[in-house]
Amino acid sequence: MGGGAGISMHMRFRAVTEKTVFAMPEAFIGYFPDVGASYFLSRLPGYFGEYLGLSGARLNGAEIAACGLATHFVPSTELKSLENALQVVNSPNVSTITALLQKFTDKPDVKEDSPFRRLETINKCFSKGTVEEIIQSLERELQNGAEEWIRNALSYMHTSSPTCLKIFLKSIRKGRVENIDQCLYRDYNIACHLARRSFGNDLYEVMSTGSRNVKMVSELFF
């Protein structure tokens, strides 16, 4: 989650299991999805990246692999065998490692109720130009008998930092046409301004509430 996920996303090989969970819930704590999220999330199908960064949604291992955040889906029962095989090969050759990983890789089984199977609706809502328009679009879907993922997205956005949601939306839109260096530079610049309170106190206000927010995050994501 968050920074830990961001570090992993820039690796050449990203293997997940059915026990893996991914999320970028920074806006809920007065921050924004950084560590290059505007780069790797903007490369996902349609506007799925906007959905993940603005809703704080959790993905399981199958969803992570299916959307492209992971390169390989490996059953957890095979991890030890994979580790042993990698030690035996002990080669930096990309083709060799790729071929080895394929031997332990399964096809991810994305459940029917997964938001990733709702890309048409996600694209319709999260392609809007502003956070307000995205929320309004989701609320219209809610009136049509919305699924749980829409209710969860709205709940998250209504309780997150409005400033940080706007920062992320603008950042990911820029990230669609930028390289990783540009995205990381912007992330650093924004983070510095947040720390200096250049445009608000959201991060410090959330941090000052201490244990209450830790409890809220735990209830929301665990």
Summary of the structure (lengths in Angstrom):
residues: 222
radius of gyration: 18.4
end to end distance: 11.6
largest distance: 56.8
contacts: 681
relative contact order: 0.17
helix: 64%
strand: 4%
